[in-house]
Amino acid sequence: MKLSIALIMIVLSLFVLEAARHDVRIDQFHVGTTPVTKYKAPDAEGPTVLVAHGFAGSQQMMQGYALPLARAGYQVYTFDFLGHGRHTEPMSGDVNALDGTTRRLMDQTEAVLDGLPASAEPVALLGHSMATDILARVAGERDDIGPLVLISAFSQVIDATFPRDLLLITGSWEPGLRGFARDAVQMIDPAATEGETVISGDLRRRAVVGPLSEHVSILHNRTGRAEAVAWLDGYYAGQSDLRILPTGTAILGLLAGIVLLFQPIAARLPQRVLVVPDMGWARKAMLLGPPALLTPLIAVPLTPEFLPVLVADYLGLHLFIYGAMQLAMLWAFGVRFGSFNWLAVALTLIWCAVFGVLLDRYAANFWPTLDRVWIIAALSLGAIPYMLADTVLTAHANLWRRLLIRTAFLVSLGIAVALDFSGLFFLIMIAPVLVLFYLVFGTMGRQVAVKTGPAAPGVALGLVLAWALGVSFPLFVGI
């Protein structure tokens, strides 16, 4: 039954995701060192739209907007910011100064604009999160920019007179950014509400909310994407008869189907009975409390800085100390990890690779450039001990215990951020990556662990975690 459900979910999801790409030509090229992708329907000669992703994002994450805009007749270009996705040149500069990292990203965006084919009409800009500030500032420096569509926006340059044509889209679960968008519209009309278009002279502004969406899922929210197409049509006097496909639901269905399909496959692995000593609540508490509290106290003062990725070196150290403490206590409590099953390692890694291929095609960058390989190898030194301990603890645990075990680690990272907020702030953005990892790869690893013991899947998941972290966060070098 599960096999049938999984296959149906996969087939239906792939049908929707491929339908979204149907009749859209996708070409990749470079402007200088920047990877750029063009989305264009056959014979479409509509206005140019430049689309930019947010922090720790990639070109692939913006397909939810790029594809329907292309199908509506626009010529759409996406690109990877410095250090992101498959861009091999790192971000640099002071992230807290306008003439630092922000200026470098603005210069990169302007270089991409200058490298695109000449457009007879003003270029539309569409961006998410971090990119909203970059695009707003770029628009203020050029006279060839038309409408702006800013998703989950924040920017101090937005005022009552600039930008002249602005659509703001936020998720219903983004209260702070939703308030910012509402305030931006009320700069023109204090009585304006969400969903109302305000026009004053040549000013046009609107704030809309995508239901049931947060900072990432807003990128595939159907309401937001339909509003974006309609807004650009309004500026360029176009009229698109376009159905916005549920690509967000399809991505979730595809990934869930891949996870479900793995269970009957893992069930065919040879059974290895592993006797796990019964530990009381006192020992279970020791396995979570001391590592969560002591790891940041040990790791934060050390402040390692040798990996050219934001907070990656600290995270690798945190993972190593946390995992090593748990492994040492497990060994002292008489817990053994069983024999090492190479077939289980190969199966886990192959299935994770299948997952990664699909994720990379439809949702987010998952494949590293060569300069990230050594970063992934360094992160694995911490990720393997951590995931080995995690797999031992969660293999035979119920849902609530697994939730407690993973929450303890997230709390430990939170303590580290509190101890050094300015230096480790970006660890906050690790949380969504870890939650997705637990839900997807952690679930598949547990299915192997209950059959073969935790040793093989623990090591495999450590490698996958290092990979996921190594490709998620941007390359960065200091000033």
BAKE-665401 format. One record per residue (C-alpha): x, y, z. Coordinates in steps of 0.02 Angstrom, whole numbers, padded with zeros to 5 digits, always signed. Example, Ala and Ser with C-alpha at 12.3 -4.5 7.8 and 13.67 -1.06 7.14 Angstrom:
REM BAKE-665401
+00615-00225+00390+00684-00053+00357
This chain:
REM BAKE-665401
+00000+00000+00000+00139+00123+00048+00232+00080-00112+00079+00121-00218+00048+00284-00126+00230+00334-00145+00231+00299-00332+00069+00394-00359+00136+00544-00263+00298+00543-00363+00213+00527-00533+00082+00662-00499+00212+00780-00427+00330+00757-00574+00185+00788-00694+00147+00957-00612+00330+01009-00600+00368+00964-00780+00206+01047-00839+00269+01208-00757+00424+01197-00867+00329+01147-01025+00359+01261-01174+00490+01360-01079+00664+01360-01152+00797+01364-01015+00972+01421-01064+01122+01444-00951+01267+01563-00979+01385+01678-00883+01398+01865-00866+01579+01882-00811+01593+01752-00672+01407+01756-00629+01301+01604-00679+01142+01664-00764+00990+01568-00825+00866+01629-00955+00685+01571-00957+00589+01608-01115+00436+01538-01202+00449+01505-01390+00430+01664-01493+00403+01769-01335+00476+01943-01349+00405+02021-01193+00492+02139-01072+00645+02085-00973+00629+02031-00791+00782+02006-00682+00751+01890-00534+00864+01880-00380+00866+01757-00235+00888+01785-00048+01028+01747+00073+01086+01564+00066+00974+01541-00085+01008+01501-00267+00937+01525-00441+00837+01365-00425+00741+01433-00277+00666+01569-00388+00592+01452-00519+00421+01471-00439+00415+01648-00507+00531+01633-00657+00432+01495-00744+00256+01573-00741+00328+01741-00792+00413+01657-00940+00253+01567-00987+00165+01736-00980+00282+01799-01116+00417+01887-01017+00603+01859-01043+00661+01808-00871+00839+01800-00806+00896+01728-00639+01072+01727-00568+01175+01669-00420+01240+01804-00304+01423+01800-00257+01463+01646-00152+01290+01571-00179+01232+01421-00279+01359+01383-00414+01447+01551-00408+01629+01511-00367+01679+01689-00318+01646+01719-00132+01551+01861-00051+01664+01986+00035+01664+02147+00133+01581+02204+00292+01405+02131+00301+01353+02272+00418+01410+02416+00307+01322+02486+00153+01490+02509+00066+01540+02330+00109+01448+02171+00055+01292+02267+00003+01392+02374-00118+01477+02222-00194+01311+02134-00223+01239+02293-00300+01389+02306-00417+01365+02124-00466+01180+02151-00501+01217+02303-00609+01348+02205-00704+01220+02069-00740+01095+02201-00799+01225+02276-00913+01267+02104-00982+01088+02062-01034+01022+02094-01210+00963+02272-01235+00780+02299-01192+00666+02426-01275+00567+02442-01113+00619+02469-00933+00679+02311-00847+00572+02238-00707+00660+02180-00548+00595+02040-00437+00685+01982-00281+00666+01888-00118+00725+01932+00058+00906+01994+00051+00886+02034-00134+00744+02157-00100+00863+02283-00024+00994+02254-00159+00868+02277-00300+00786+02430-00222+00956+02514-00206+01005+02467-00384+00840+02537-00449+00881+02701-00365+01044+02716-00462+00980+02679-00637+00856+02754-00760+00817+02592-00853+00719+02507-00714+00530+02486-00717+00420+02398-00589+00486+02313-00433+00411+02155-00359+00487+02126-00187+00450+01967-00090+00474+01964+00100+00548+02137+00082+00650+02250+00193+00745+02404+00137+00776+02575+00212+00776+02657+00041+00589+02629+00019+00498+02790+00060+00344+02889+00008+00416+02933-00163+00525+02784-00208+00506+02659-00289+00378+02731-00408+00301+02562-00451+00308+02431-00314+00220+02268-00271+00261+02191-00101+00223+02008-00068+00238+01925+00102+00184+01762+00180+00044+01763+00307+00166+01688+00433+00291+01831+00418+00217+01958+00539+00364+02078+00543+00392+02085+00355+00205+02089+00327+00198+02245+00435+00341+02323+00336+00246+02295+00173+00087+02370+00245+00184+02522+00308+00262+02547+00137+00090+02562+00057+00024+02673+00197+00166+02795+00163+00060+02847+00014-00114+02820+00087-00125+02798+00277-00294+02713+00257-00232+02583+00133-00254+02399+00176-00175+02237+00114-00237+02190-00058-00276+02370-00106-00184+02457-00248-00138+02635-00205-00110+02760-00347-00051+02938-00322+00007+03028-00478+00137+02915-00556+00156+02814-00395+00080+02640-00391+00097+02527-00240+00016+02369-00172+00046+02246-00029-00023+02069-00039-00015+01919+00075+00012+01739+00022-00095+01628+00134-00019+01486+00236+00158+01536+00190+00319+01582+00279+00487+01647+00220+00527+01502+00103+00358+01432+00049+00306+01606-00010+00419+01571-00161+00291+01445-00223+00132+01525-00156+00004+01532-00296-00074+01695-00238+00093+01784-00234+00146+01722-00405-00020+01767-00485-00007+01941-00410+00169+01961-00480+00113+01917-00657-00038+02032-00645+00068+02175-00577+00191+02167-00720+00049+02150-00845-00025+02308-00771+00137+02405-00795+00174+02342-00971-00009+02343-01029-00007+02155-01050-00144+02027-01022-00088+01852-00972-00210+01709-00973-00107+01597-00862-00142+01460-00738-00022+01459-00591+00021+01278-00555+00039+01212-00374+00226+01183-00387+00252+01203-00199+00131+01062-00160+00211+00959-00299+00386+00983-00227+00326+00926-00055+00234+00779-00133+00386+00727-00234+00504+00733-00086+00380+00645+00028+00355+00511-00105+00543+00482-00118+00552+00459+00071+00402+00340+00073+00472+00239-00072+00634+00212+00023+00551+00116+00165+00507-00043+00068+00680-00038-00010+00767-00021+00158+00659-00163+00225+00750-00282+00107+00916-00255+00195+00973-00405+00300+00912-00395+00479+01046-00371+00610+00984-00385+00788+01068-00259+00902+01036-00266+01088+01019-00090+01160+01035-00076+01350+00884-00002+01435+00932+00171+01498+00833+00260+01631+00776+00440+01621+00928+00501+01716+01047+00435+01584+00937+00496+01442+00938+00669+01519+01127+00664+01533+01140+00623+01348+01047+00783+01304+01072+00913+01441+01262+00921+01464+01303+00918+01277+01174+01054+01242+01240+01167+01380+01427+01130+01378+01459+01126+01191+01430+01312+01161+01527+01356+01318+01676+01260+01249+01659+01301+01064+01615+01487+01064+01777+01548+01148+01878+01450+01020+01799+01546+00873+01881+01447+00731+01898+01540+00567+01975+01432+00432+01831+01388+00314+01779+01517+00182+01595+01493+00223+01496+01596+00348+01493+01511+00521+01533+01341+00442+01694+01317+00541+01605+01354+00705+01462+01238+00658+01583+01097+00617+01666+01117+00787+01497+01124+00876+01441+00965+00788+01604+00876+00834+01601+00921+01019+01415+00885+01037+01427+00718+00948+01588+00665+01034+01514+00698+01206+01360+00594+01165+01462+00451+01089+01575+00445+01242+01427+00436+01360+01339+00305+01253+01495+00197+01258+01511+00221+01446+01328+00168+01465+01364+00006+01372+01284+00052+01205+01372-00024+01054+01344+00027+00875+01346-00142+00789+01442-00198+00635+01470-00086+00486+01361-00131+00336+01432-00063+00174+01274-00107+00078+01173+00000+00197+01295+00145+00173+01286+00130-00016+01095+00118-00017+01076+00269+00096+01197+00375-00004+01122+00325-00172+00946+00366-00115+01002+00531-00042+01084+00570-00210+00920+00534-00300+00835+00653-00180+00971+00782-00213+00953+00771-00403+00766+00806-00391+00791+00944-00263+00921+01028-00373+00809+01023-00527+00650+01090-00447+00687+01179-00282+00864+01228-00230+01046+01204-00272+01113+01039-00204+01271+01009-00304+01435+01086-00247+01563+01172-00354+01738+01098-00341+01796+01232-00220+01665+01173-00094+01721+00991-00091+01857+01018+00040+01733+01120+00143+01613+00972+00142+01757+00857+00193+01802+00972+00339+01621+00982+00397+01606+00792+00391+01734+00780+00533+01601+00854+00646+01444+00795+00557+01488+00609+00563+01509+00598+00754+01352+00702+00778+01244+00599+00659+01313+00434+00725+01259+00482+00901+01093+00551+00836+01056+00390+00741+01094+00283+00894+00977+00389+01000+00834+00400+00875+00836+00228+00792+00713+00152+00917+00640+00311+00991+00459+00364+00972+00409+00526+00887+00412+00632+01046+00584+00571+01099+00653+00605+00925+00580+00779+00932+00661+00808+01103+00830+00743+01044+00834+00857+00892+00765+01007+00988+00907+00991+01114+01034+01017+00975+00941+01168+00905+00934+01241+01080+01122+01215+01094+01148+01316+00935+01032+01449+01005+01140+01463+01161+01293+01486+01049+01206+01628+00957+01160+01710+01123+01342+01701+01180+01408+01783+01021+01262+01861+00929+01360+01969+00808+01482+01831+00761+01360+01684+00753+01198+01769+00701+01192+01672+00538+01176+01509+00636+00993+01555+00655+00971+01522+00470+01042+01346+00492+00884+01292+00585+00772+01270+00430+00908+01169+00343+00924+01055+00494+00736+01033+00514+00721+00983+00331+00870+00866+00352+00791+00782+00504+00624+00760+00415+00695+00689+00254+00867+00613+00275+00844+00575+00460+00687+00477+00421+00773+00375+00286+00924+00343+00397+00813+00281+00538+00730+00157+00419+00902+00083+00385+00957+00089+00567+00813-00019+00629+00869-00154+00506+01059-00149+00512+01103-00050+00668+01155+00133+00678+01338+00123+00624+01315+00124+00435+01171+00247+00419+01250+00360+00551+01408+00380+00448+01310+00399+00286+01198+00532+00360+01350+00624+00429+01419+00637+00253+01251+00695+00185+01233+00825+00324+01406+00894+00285+01357+00900+00102+01191+00989+00137+01275+01119+00247+01421+01140+00128+01309+01186-00019+01180+01288+00078+01282+01431+00150+01375+01560+00046+01561+01566+00020+01629+01716+00111+01798+01797+00141+01826+01939+00263+01870+02117+00225
